[in-house]
Amino acid sequence: MPASSSNAYNPNPITKLFVVFITGLTVMHSINIRFELTIVFLIAALFFINEYKKSALKWLLLCVVLFSLPNFMVLSKLNPILKMFLSLPIVFRMFILPFMAASFMIKTSDVGTIISSMDKLKISKNVSIPIAVMFRFFPSYKEEKKNIKMAMKIRGISFKNPIKYLEYVTVPLLIISSNIADDIAKAAETKAIESPVKKTRYITVKIGAIDFIYSFAILGIVIGGWTW
């Protein structure tokens, strides 16, 4: 479950989205590895504080592995087979910061706080509603996927026959995805999502000290990494 919006160490969803955007800029213009590691430890610390200790450890371990890989200059001098196997992880390493920031945003934000934040910023419903639906859809999809795999395991269906296995996974997921989308649409209509009347939000979102610390710290680290 996402961390509570009343948690003093859980930033506003808009702050998290801003951080995802800022860290995404490092893909186009890389920063010094020391600054990258500082951002990794900062986001991991927020994961840890918000009771996502396993996620913090997983990201730290993944970053240690990816940061230990050679860069493209070293890769060009290696054996072609090594190039083939290492190219994809090295490309993924370029996106590690925005992926980590996005993971923190998704895990520690709920739909109510996201919509409330966007309402405060006067963001159009054409943008806020699809984002809210996305946040509703993927957790349900992930849960159903886990249930399908568990049902297949009980029935003794294994990966020995990859084509059959893919069929047994894909078909139920397509049907379930359609059902989830229909359920979310019905729930939205029931809550009068198309009504032009201003809605009252039960969840209020405030800007706290953690928002300024988180956003300015990441912005400062990224700018420092560029000018290093």
C-alpha positions as CSV (number, residue, x, y, z in Angstrom):
1,M,0.0,0.0,0.0
2,P,1.2,3.6,-0.7
3,A,2.6,5.6,2.2
4,S,0.1,7.8,3.9
5,S,-0.2,11.3,2.4
6,S,-0.1,12.7,6.0
7,N,3.4,11.3,6.4
8,A,5.8,14.2,6.9
9,Y,8.5,12.4,4.9
10,N,6.2,11.5,1.9
11,P,6.5,14.3,-0.7
12,N,3.6,15.7,-2.7
13,P,2.9,13.7,-6.0
14,I,3.7,16.8,-8.1
15,T,7.1,17.1,-6.4
16,K,7.8,13.4,-7.2
17,L,6.7,14.0,-10.8
18,F,9.1,17.0,-11.0
19,V,11.9,14.9,-9.7
20,V,11.2,12.2,-12.3
21,F,11.4,14.9,-15.0
22,I,14.7,16.3,-13.6
23,T,16.3,12.9,-13.3
24,G,15.0,12.1,-16.8
25,L,17.2,14.9,-18.2
26,T,20.3,12.9,-17.0
27,V,19.6,10.4,-19.8
28,M,20.3,13.1,-22.4
29,H,23.2,14.6,-20.5
30,S,24.9,12.3,-18.1
31,I,26.3,13.4,-14.7
32,N,29.3,12.4,-12.7
33,I,28.9,9.0,-11.1
34,R,29.4,10.4,-7.6
35,F,26.4,12.7,-8.1
36,E,24.4,9.7,-9.5
37,L,25.2,7.7,-6.4
38,T,24.1,10.6,-4.2
39,I,20.7,10.7,-5.9
40,V,20.4,6.9,-5.6
41,F,21.1,7.0,-1.9
42,L,18.7,9.9,-1.3
43,I,15.8,8.2,-3.0
44,A,16.7,4.9,-1.3
45,A,16.6,6.7,2.0
46,L,13.1,8.0,1.2
47,F,12.0,4.5,0.3
48,F,13.4,3.3,3.7
49,I,11.7,6.1,5.7
50,N,8.4,5.4,4.0
51,E,8.5,1.7,5.1
52,Y,9.6,0.3,1.7
53,K,12.8,-1.2,3.0
54,K,12.8,-4.1,0.5
55,S,12.4,-1.8,-2.4
56,A,15.3,0.4,-1.1
57,L,17.6,-2.6,-0.8
58,K,16.5,-4.0,-4.3
59,W,17.3,-0.6,-5.9
60,L,20.6,-0.3,-4.1
61,L,21.7,-3.8,-5.2
62,L,20.6,-3.1,-8.8
63,C,22.5,0.2,-8.8
64,V,25.7,-1.5,-7.4
65,V,25.5,-4.1,-10.2
66,L,24.8,-1.6,-13.0
67,F,27.3,1.0,-11.9
68,S,30.0,-1.7,-11.8
69,L,29.6,-2.3,-15.6
70,P,32.0,-0.8,-18.1
71,N,31.0,2.4,-20.0
72,F,30.6,2.5,-23.8
73,M,34.2,3.5,-24.4
74,V,35.5,0.3,-22.6
75,L,32.7,-1.8,-24.1
76,S,33.9,-0.9,-27.7
77,K,37.2,-2.7,-26.9
78,L,35.7,-5.9,-25.6
79,N,34.8,-9.2,-27.3
80,P,31.7,-9.0,-29.7
81,I,29.9,-11.6,-27.5
82,L,30.5,-9.5,-24.4
83,K,29.3,-6.4,-26.2
84,M,26.0,-8.2,-27.1
85,F,25.3,-9.2,-23.5
86,L,26.5,-6.0,-21.8
87,S,24.9,-3.5,-24.2
88,L,21.3,-3.8,-22.9
89,P,22.3,-3.5,-19.1
90,I,24.5,-0.5,-19.9
91,V,21.6,1.2,-21.8
92,F,19.3,0.4,-18.8
93,R,21.9,2.0,-16.5
94,M,21.4,5.3,-18.4
95,F,17.7,5.2,-17.3
96,I,18.2,4.0,-13.7
97,L,17.7,7.4,-12.0
98,P,14.3,8.3,-13.7
99,F,13.2,4.7,-13.2
100,M,14.0,4.8,-9.5
101,A,12.3,8.2,-9.0
102,A,9.2,6.9,-10.9
103,S,9.1,3.7,-8.8
104,F,9.2,5.9,-5.6
105,M,6.4,8.0,-7.0
106,I,4.2,5.1,-7.9
107,K,4.7,3.1,-4.7
108,T,4.2,6.1,-2.3
109,S,1.3,7.9,-4.1
110,D,-2.4,7.0,-4.3
111,V,-5.0,8.2,-6.8
112,G,-6.7,10.6,-4.3
113,T,-3.5,12.6,-3.6
114,I,-2.5,12.6,-7.3
115,I,-5.9,14.0,-8.4
116,S,-6.0,16.5,-5.5
117,S,-2.5,17.7,-6.5
118,M,-3.4,18.2,-10.1
119,D,-6.6,20.0,-9.2
120,K,-4.6,22.5,-7.1
121,L,-2.3,23.1,-10.2
122,K,-5.4,23.6,-12.4
123,I,-4.3,20.8,-14.7
124,S,-6.8,19.8,-17.3
125,K,-9.0,16.7,-16.8
126,N,-7.8,15.4,-20.1
127,V,-4.4,14.9,-18.4
128,S,-5.3,14.1,-14.8
129,I,-8.0,11.5,-15.5
130,P,-5.8,9.3,-17.8
131,I,-3.0,9.5,-15.1
132,A,-5.5,8.5,-12.4
133,V,-6.8,5.6,-14.5
134,M,-3.2,4.4,-15.1
135,F,-2.5,4.4,-11.3
136,R,-5.7,2.3,-10.8
137,F,-5.0,-0.1,-13.7
138,F,-1.5,-1.3,-13.2
139,P,-1.7,-2.4,-9.5
140,S,-4.9,-4.4,-10.4
141,Y,-3.1,-5.8,-13.5
142,K,-0.1,-6.8,-11.4
143,E,-2.3,-8.6,-8.8
144,E,-4.2,-10.5,-11.5
145,K,-1.0,-11.5,-13.2
146,K,0.3,-13.0,-9.9
147,N,-3.0,-14.9,-9.5
148,I,-2.8,-16.4,-13.0
149,K,0.7,-17.6,-12.4
150,M,-0.4,-19.1,-9.1
151,A,-3.3,-20.9,-10.8
152,M,-0.9,-22.2,-13.5
153,K,1.5,-23.5,-10.9
154,I,-1.3,-25.4,-9.1
155,R,-2.4,-27.0,-12.4
156,G,1.2,-28.1,-13.1
157,I,1.7,-25.8,-16.1
158,S,5.4,-25.0,-16.4
159,F,7.8,-23.2,-18.8
160,K,8.9,-26.4,-20.4
161,N,6.7,-25.6,-23.4
162,P,7.3,-21.8,-23.9
163,I,4.7,-21.4,-26.6
164,K,1.9,-23.1,-24.6
165,Y,3.0,-21.2,-21.5
166,L,2.8,-17.9,-23.3
167,E,-0.7,-18.8,-24.6
168,Y,-1.9,-19.7,-21.1
169,V,-0.5,-16.4,-19.7
170,T,-1.4,-14.0,-22.5
171,V,-5.0,-14.9,-23.2
172,P,-6.3,-14.6,-19.6
173,L,-4.2,-11.3,-19.2
174,L,-5.9,-9.8,-22.3
175,I,-9.4,-10.7,-21.0
176,I,-8.6,-9.5,-17.5
177,S,-7.1,-6.2,-18.8
178,S,-10.3,-5.5,-20.7
179,N,-12.4,-6.3,-17.6
180,I,-10.3,-4.1,-15.4
181,A,-10.6,-1.2,-17.9
182,D,-14.4,-1.6,-17.9
183,D,-14.6,-1.7,-14.1
184,I,-12.5,1.5,-13.8
185,A,-14.7,3.2,-16.4
186,K,-17.9,2.2,-14.6
187,A,-16.5,3.4,-11.3
188,A,-15.5,6.7,-12.8
189,E,-19.0,7.2,-14.3
190,T,-20.6,6.3,-11.0
191,K,-18.6,9.0,-9.3
192,A,-19.8,11.5,-11.9
193,I,-16.4,12.1,-13.4
194,E,-18.0,13.9,-16.4
195,S,-19.9,16.3,-14.3
196,P,-18.7,20.0,-14.7
197,V,-19.6,20.8,-11.1
198,K,-16.5,21.4,-8.9
199,K,-15.9,18.3,-6.8
200,T,-15.1,18.2,-3.1
201,R,-11.9,16.2,-2.4
202,Y,-11.8,14.2,0.9
203,I,-8.0,14.1,0.6
204,T,-6.2,17.4,1.0
205,V,-2.6,17.7,-0.3
206,K,-0.2,20.2,1.3
207,I,3.3,21.4,0.4
208,G,5.7,20.5,3.2
209,A,9.3,20.9,4.1
210,I,10.1,17.5,2.5
211,D,8.9,18.8,-0.9
212,F,11.4,21.6,-0.9
213,I,14.2,19.4,0.5
214,Y,13.5,16.6,-2.0
215,S,13.1,18.8,-5.2
216,F,15.9,21.3,-4.5
217,A,18.3,18.6,-3.4
218,I,17.8,16.6,-6.6
219,L,17.9,19.7,-8.7
220,G,21.1,20.9,-7.0
221,I,22.7,17.5,-7.4
222,V,21.8,17.2,-11.1
223,I,23.1,20.8,-11.9
224,G,26.2,20.1,-9.8
225,G,26.8,16.9,-11.8
226,W,26.5,18.7,-15.1
227,T,28.9,21.5,-14.0
228,W,31.4,19.1,-12.4
